[in-house]
C-alpha cells in the first residue's frame, strides 16, 4: 500500500477471486482492511480479507441506504485518522459504489489522502456474456436507483430519465424485486412494454447465466445483488422519445426522404402551424386527454419541422432553441433558480417585468412600450381584447365612454352579459355580411389603427 494514502479503496472485482488484480491483492495484504460487505464471492476465497471487519450490521438497523453509506464513511474517516487503512468494495470502486464517492468527497475535508485500486466491474464480466462491444455500440451504463428516483419524482421527472432508448443500455444495482418493479415502470415511459430485455445473473462467477424476457416480466423473476439488466436499442420507428421524433423529421427532410416534406419552407408551413394551434385549443376545450395528446404531437411536429428547416439553412438548431429558452426561463425565474423571493403570482410578474427591462437595456434596446408586443397575426377578436387589457393597465380606455356606457346598460350584469355577448357578436357579423364587409379584417384594422395611435401618443417608459 502506498505510504502516501490514508485510505486505499480496493475493488474486489465482480465474483471469482482469480479476477482480483495483483495490485488489489497486494493492498489487501499490506494494511488494515475494512469490508463494505462480506456478501461477495471474492471475500470467502481470500484468507487475508475474510477475517476483516465489515459494515454489514449497518444494513440491519439503518432505515435507508443513505444512512448506511454515511455511517460507513464516518467510521472510515475516524479510523483513517488513527492510521492508514484499506477499504474493500465489490467490483470497481468508481462503478456504482456510493460509499467510495462519499469518501472521495469528504476525506480531503479532513486532510486525508485517498488512493483508488481499480477492480473489474460488473460491466467487464457482463459484456462477454452479451457478446457486445461497449464502445462500438455506444452502450449506456445506468444505475437502477436513478430510474427509481425518476419514478418517485413523477409527475415532475420529465427530462430526467438517465438513458436514451435509441442506444443499448446496461442497468446495474437491480438487487431486489421491488427495485426491478420500479425500474420496469420507469422504462415503460421510453420502451414498448413487450420489449425484449436480457436478465444477467451472477456475471463473473461459475453460476453466471442470462435469460431473455419481455420488459413487463422484469419483476417476475428472482433477482439479487448480482443481477443486471441489458436493453437493446429500440429502432427509431418504435421509440417513445422526443429524440426519436427529431430523427424521424430529419429523415423525412433528408435526401431520399418524403418529397412533400422536403418541399416545405417556414412560410408554406405557417398555415399548418396556426391550424395545429387551433386544434390544440379545441382538444383543451373538449377535455379529452387523448385528443390533447394527439394534437400536442402534431403541434410538436411543426416546431421540429421549423427547427430542421432552420438547421438546413444554417440559421440555428433545435438544441440552440432549447438553450435560448432555458437561459430565458432560468433568468426570469430567480425565485426558483436563484435567491429572489416571490410568494405570489403578482410578485412573480413584477420581477418578470423588471428582468425583461434589464435584458433590453443590456442589448442596448429602447424600453418596451407599455402595450408590449401584440402579434399582428393574432385573431382580430383576441388581439382587440389584448389591446384593451394592456391599455387599461395604463389607465386608458380605447372605447369612448359614452358608447361603452350604452353597451354596459344593454348587457346588464355578468350572467346576462354571458348570454347576450355571443348574440351581439353574431349580430355584428351579420351586419358586416349585409354591408359586404369582412368582420375579421375590419376589427383587425381597428386594432392596428388604435395601437398605432396609442404608441404615438403615450410615453414609452414602463410604469413600475
C-alpha positions in Angstrom: 0.0 0.0 0.0 1.2 3.4 -0.9 2.6 5.3 2.1 1.0 8.5 0.6 -2.5 7.2 1.1 -4.5 7.4 4.3 -7.4 5.5 2.7 -6.9 2.9 -0.1 -10.1 1.9 -1.7 -9.7 -1.5 -3.3 -12.1 -3.0 -5.9 -12.7 -6.7 -5.2 -13.9 -7.4 -8.7 -17.3 -9.0 -9.6 -17.0 -12.5 -8.4 -14.3 -15.2 -8.5 -11.1 -14.5 -6.6 -9.0 -15.2 -9.7 -10.4 -12.0 -11.2 -8.8 -9.9 -8.5 -5.9 -7.8 -9.7 -2.4 -8.2 -8.4 -2.4 -4.6 -7.1 -5.6 -5.3 -5.2 -4.1 -8.5 -3.6 -1.0 -6.6 -2.5 -3.1 -3.8 -1.0 -5.3 -6.3 0.9 -2.2 -8.0 2.4 -0.5 -4.7 3.3 -2.9 -2.9 5.6 -5.9 -2.8 7.9 -8.8 -4.0 5.9 -12.4 -3.0 6.3 -15.0 -4.7 4.1 -18.2 -2.9 2.9 -19.8 -6.3 3.0 -19.0 -10.0 3.3 -21.8 -10.7 0.9 -19.5 -11.1 -2.0 -18.0 -14.2 -3.7 -14.4 -13.0 -3.5 -14.4 -12.5 0.3 -14.9 -16.1 1.1 -11.9 -17.1 -1.1 -9.4 -14.6 0.4 -8.0 -15.5 3.8 -6.4 -12.0 4.1 -9.9 -10.5 3.8 -12.3 -12.9 5.3 -11.3 -12.2 8.9 -11.6 -8.4 8.4 -14.4 -6.3 10.0 -17.3 -5.4 7.7 -20.2 -2.9 7.8 -22.9 -5.5 7.2 -24.5 -4.7 10.6 -25.3 -1.2 9.3 -27.6 -2.7 6.7 -29.6 -4.3 9.5 -30.5 -1.2 11.5 -30.3 1.7 9.1 -33.6 2.8 7.5 -32.1 4.0 4.2 -29.0 3.2 2.1 -28.0 6.9 2.6 -27.8 6.2 6.3 -25.7 3.1 5.6 -23.2 4.9 3.4 -22.9 7.9 5.8 -22.3 5.5 8.7 -19.6 3.7 6.7 -17.8 6.9 5.7 -17.9 8.3 9.2 -16.3 5.1 10.5 -13.7 5.1 7.8 -12.7 8.7 8.4 -12.4 8.1 12.1 -10.3 5.0 11.6 -8.1 6.7 8.9 -7.3 9.5 11.4 -5.7 6.8 13.6 -3.6 5.3 10.7 -3.7 4.1 7.1 -6.4 1.6 6.1 -7.8 -0.4 3.2 -11.5 -0.2 2.3 -12.6 -3.1 0.1 -15.7 -2.8 -2.0 -17.3 -5.1 -4.6 -16.5 -4.6 -8.3 -14.7 -1.3 -9.2 -14.7 1.5 -6.6 -15.8 4.0 -9.2 -18.6 2.0 -10.8 -21.8 2.3 -8.8 -20.1 2.5 -5.3 -21.8 5.3 -3.4 -19.7 4.9 -0.3 -16.5 5.4 -2.4 -17.9 8.6 -3.9 -18.6 9.9 -0.4 -15.1 9.0 0.8 -13.6 10.9 -2.1 -15.8 13.9 -1.3 -15.2 14.1 2.4 -11.7 12.8 3.0 -10.0 16.0 1.7 -12.0 18.0 4.2 -10.2 16.0 7.0 -6.8 16.3 5.2 -6.9 12.6 4.3 -5.4 11.3 1.1 -7.3 8.7 -0.9 -6.0 6.1 -3.4 -8.1 4.0 -5.8 -7.1 0.5 -6.7 -9.3 -0.5 -9.7 -11.0 -3.8 -10.0 -13.1 -5.5 -12.7 -16.6 -4.1 -12.6 -19.9 -5.9 -13.3 -19.7 -4.3 -16.8 -16.4 -6.1 -17.6 -17.8 -9.5 -17.0 -21.2 -8.9 -18.4 -20.0 -7.8 -21.9 -18.7 -11.3 -22.8 -22.0 -12.9 -21.7 -23.9 -10.5 -24.0 -21.3 -10.6 -26.8 -21.3 -6.8 -27.3 -18.7 -4.1 -27.8 -19.5 -1.3 -25.2 -17.7 1.4 -27.1 -18.7 0.3 -30.6 -22.4 0.2 -29.7 -22.4 3.3 -27.5 -23.5 1.3 -24.5 -25.1 3.3 -21.7 -24.3 2.3 -18.1 -27.3 3.2 -15.9 -27.8 3.0 -12.1 -31.1 1.4 -11.3 -31.5 3.7 -8.3 -31.5 6.7 -10.7 -34.5 5.1 -12.5 -36.2 4.5 -9.2 -35.7 8.2 -8.3 -37.4 9.2 -11.6 -40.4 7.1 -10.6 -40.5 8.7 -7.2 -40.3 12.2 -8.7 -43.3 11.7 -11.0 -45.1 13.6 -12.4 -42.2 16.1 -12.2 -39.4 13.9 -13.6 -39.8 14.9 -17.3 -36.4 15.1 -19.0 -34.7 13.4 -16.1 -34.5 9.9 -17.5 -30.8 8.8 -17.4 -30.9 6.9 -20.7 -32.0 7.0 -24.3 -34.0 4.1 -25.8 -32.1 4.7 -29.1 -28.9 3.3 -27.6 -28.3 -0.1 -25.8 -28.2 0.2 -22.0 -26.9 -1.9 -19.1 -28.6 -1.4 -15.8 -26.8 -2.3 -12.6 -27.9 -2.5 -8.9 -31.2 -4.2 -9.7 -30.8 -6.0 -6.4 -34.4 -6.7 -5.4 -37.8 -7.4 -7.0 -39.0 -4.1 -5.5 -36.2 -2.2 -7.4 -36.9 -4.3 -10.5 -40.6 -3.3 -10.4 -39.8 0.4 -10.2 -37.2 0.1 -12.9 -39.8 -1.6 -15.1 -42.3 1.3 -14.5 -39.5 3.8 -15.4 -38.7 2.0 -18.6 -42.3 1.8 -19.7 -42.1 5.6 -20.3 -39.4 5.0 -23.0 -39.7 1.4 -24.2 -42.5 -0.8 -25.5 -43.9 -2.9 -22.7 -43.0 -6.1 -24.5 -39.5 -5.0 -25.5 -37.1 -7.9 -25.1 -34.5 -7.5 -22.3 -31.8 -9.7 -21.0 -31.5 -10.6 -17.3 -27.9 -11.2 -16.4 -27.3 -13.1 -13.2 -24.0 -13.7 -11.2 -21.7 -12.5 -14.0 -18.1 -13.2 -13.1 -19.0 -16.3 -11.1 -19.3 -20.0 -12.0 -23.1 -19.6 -11.8 -23.3 -16.8 -14.5 -26.4 -17.1 -16.6 -28.7 -14.9 -18.8 -32.4 -15.0 -19.7 -34.3 -13.0 -22.3 -37.7 -11.9 -21.2 -40.2 -9.2 -22.2 -39.8 -6.0 -20.2 -43.2 -6.4 -18.5 -41.9 -9.6 -16.7 -38.8 -7.9 -15.3 -40.1 -8.1 -11.7 -41.5 -11.6 -12.1 -38.0 -13.2 -11.7 -35.9 -13.6 -8.6 -33.1 -11.0 -8.6 -30.3 -10.2 -6.1 -27.2 -8.1 -5.6 -25.5 -9.8 -8.6 -28.3 -9.0 -11.1 -28.0 -6.7 -14.1 -30.4 -5.9 -17.0 -29.5 -5.3 -20.6 -31.8 -3.4 -23.0 -31.0 -3.5 -26.7 -31.6 -0.2 -28.6 -35.1 0.5 -29.9 -35.5 1.3 -33.6 -36.4 4.9 -34.1 -39.7 3.9 -35.5 -40.7 2.2 -32.2 -39.2 4.5 -29.6 -41.1 6.8 -27.3 -38.9 9.9 -27.1 -38.7 13.4 -28.5 -35.2 12.5 -29.7 -36.7 9.7 -31.9 -39.3 12.2 -33.3 -36.5 14.6 -34.1 -34.7 11.8 -36.0 -37.9 11.0 -37.9 -38.3 14.6 -39.0 -34.6 14.8 -40.1 -35.1 11.6 -42.1 -38.2 13.0 -43.8 -36.3 16.1 -44.9 -33.1 14.3 -45.9 -32.2 13.3 -49.5 -34.4 10.3 -50.3 -37.0 11.3 -47.8 -40.6 12.5 -48.3 -41.0 14.7 -51.5 -43.7 16.8 -49.8 -41.8 17.3 -46.6 -38.6 18.2 -48.5 -40.5 21.0 -50.4 -41.8 22.8 -47.3 -40.5 26.1 -46.0 -41.2 28.2 -43.0 -43.8 30.1 -45.0 -45.6 27.1 -46.5 -45.8 25.6 -43.1 -47.2 28.7 -41.4 -50.8 27.8 -42.2 -50.3 24.4 -40.7 -48.8 25.8 -37.6 -51.7 28.0 -37.0 -54.2 25.2 -37.7 -52.5 22.9 -35.3 -52.6 25.6 -32.6 -56.3 25.9 -33.1 -56.7 22.1 -32.9 -54.8 22.0 -29.7 -57.2 24.7 -28.3 -60.1 22.5 -29.5 -58.7 19.5 -27.7 -58.2 21.5 -24.5 -61.8 22.8 -24.7 -63.1 19.2 -25.2 -61.5 18.0 -22.0 -60.3 14.8 -23.8 -56.8 13.9 -22.7 -56.2 11.5 -25.7 -57.2 14.2 -28.2 -54.9 16.7 -26.4 -52.1 14.2 -26.6 -52.6 13.7 -30.3 -52.9 17.4 -31.1 -49.8 18.3 -29.0 -47.9 15.7 -31.0 -49.0 17.4 -34.3 -48.0 20.8 -32.8 -44.6 19.5 -31.7 -44.1 18.1 -35.2 -44.5 21.7 -36.5 -41.9 23.0 -34.1 -39.4 20.3 -35.1 -40.0 20.8 -38.8 -39.2 24.6 -38.5 -36.1 23.8 -36.4 -35.0 21.3 -39.0 -35.5 23.7 -41.9 -33.6 26.4 -40.0 -30.7 23.9 -39.4 -30.6 23.1 -43.1 -30.3 26.9 -43.8 -27.5 27.3 -41.2 -29.7 29.6 -39.1 -30.0 27.6 -35.8 -30.5 24.1 -34.4 -33.2 22.7 -32.2 -30.6 22.5 -29.4 -30.0 26.2 -29.8 -33.7 26.8 -29.5 -33.7 24.8 -26.3 -30.6 26.6 -25.0 -32.1 30.0 -25.6 -35.3 29.1 -23.9 -33.5 27.5 -20.9 -31.5 30.7 -20.4 -34.6 32.8 -20.6 -36.6 30.7 -18.1 -33.7 30.4 -15.6 -33.0 34.1 -15.8 -36.7 35.1 -15.5 -37.3 32.7 -12.5 -34.8 33.9 -9.9 -37.3 32.9 -7.2 -36.9 29.3 -8.4 -33.3 29.1 -9.6 -31.8 32.0 -7.5 -32.1 33.7 -4.2 -35.0 36.1 -5.0 -38.3 35.6 -3.0 -41.6 35.8 -4.8 -44.5 34.2 -2.9 -47.4 35.4 -5.1 -48.2 35.4 -8.8 -48.2 39.2 -8.7 -44.7 39.3 -7.3 -43.6 36.9 -10.0 -45.0 39.2 -12.7 -43.4 42.3 -11.2 -40.0 40.5 -11.1 -40.6 39.3 -14.7 -41.1 42.9 -16.0 -38.0 44.2 -14.2 -35.9 41.4 -15.6 -37.2 41.9 -19.2 -36.4 45.6 -18.9 -32.9 44.8 -17.7 -32.5 42.4 -20.7 -33.5 45.1 -23.1 -31.1 47.5 -21.5 -28.2 45.0 -21.8 -29.0 44.6 -25.5 -29.0 48.4 -26.0 -32.6 48.4 -26.9 -35.1 51.1 -26.1 -37.5 50.3 -23.3 -40.6 48.5 -24.4 -43.8 50.4 -24.8 -46.4 49.7 -22.1 -48.5 47.9 -24.7 -45.7 45.4 -25.2 -45.7 43.3 -28.3 -49.1 42.3 -29.7 -48.6 39.9 -32.6 -50.3 41.2 -35.8 -51.2 37.7 -36.8 -53.4 37.1 -33.8 -57.1 36.6 -34.5 -58.7 40.1 -34.5 -61.0 39.5 -31.6 -58.2 38.1 -29.4 -56.0 41.0 -30.5 -58.7 43.5 -29.6 -59.0 42.1 -26.1 -55.2 42.1 -25.6 -55.0 45.7 -26.7 -57.9 46.8 -24.4 -56.4 44.9 -21.5 -53.0 46.4 -21.9 -54.3 49.9 -22.4 -56.3 49.7 -19.3 -53.2 48.8 -17.3 -52.1 52.4 -18.2 -55.5 53.8 -17.2 -56.6 54.3 -20.8 -60.0 53.5 -22.4 -59.8 52.9 -26.1 -63.7 53.0 -26.5 -65.4 56.3 -26.0 -67.0 56.4 -22.6 -70.5 57.2 -23.9 -70.5 54.2 -26.3 -69.1 51.9 -23.6 -71.8 53.0 -21.1 -74.6 52.3 -23.5 -73.3 48.8 -24.2 -72.9 48.2 -20.4 -76.5 49.1 -19.9 -77.7 46.8 -22.6 -75.6 43.9 -21.3 -76.6 44.2 -17.6 -74.8 42.0 -15.0 -72.2 39.4 -15.7 -74.7 36.5 -16.1 -76.8 38.5 -18.6 -73.7 39.5 -20.4 -72.6 35.9 -20.8 -75.9 35.2 -22.5 -76.1 38.3 -24.6 -72.5 38.7 -25.7 -72.4 35.8 -28.2 -75.6 37.0 -29.8 -74.3 40.6 -30.0 -71.1 39.5 -31.7 -73.0 37.3 -34.1 -75.3 40.2 -34.9 -72.3 42.4 -35.7 -71.0 39.7 -38.0 -74.4 39.5 -39.7 -74.4 43.3 -40.2 -70.9 43.1 -41.7 -72.1 40.4 -44.1 -75.1 42.6 -45.1 -72.7 45.5 -45.8 -70.3 43.4 -47.7 -67.6 43.8 -45.1 -65.2 41.3 -43.6 -65.7 41.5 -39.8 -62.4 39.9 -39.1 -60.4 42.4 -41.2 -62.5 45.4 -40.0 -61.7 44.6 -36.4 -58.1 43.9 -37.2 -57.8 47.4 -38.9 -59.3 49.0 -35.8 -56.7 47.3 -33.5 -53.9 48.3 -35.8 -55.0 51.9 -36.0 -55.7 52.2 -32.3 -52.4 50.6 -31.4 -50.6 53.0 -33.7 -52.3 56.0 -32.0 -51.5 54.8 -28.5 -47.9 54.1 -29.3 -47.6 57.5 -30.9 -49.3 59.4 -28.1 -48.2 57.5 -25.0 -44.7 57.7 -23.4 -42.5 54.6 -23.8 -41.4 54.4 -20.2 -42.7 51.4 -18.4 -44.9 52.2 -15.5 -43.4 50.3 -12.5 
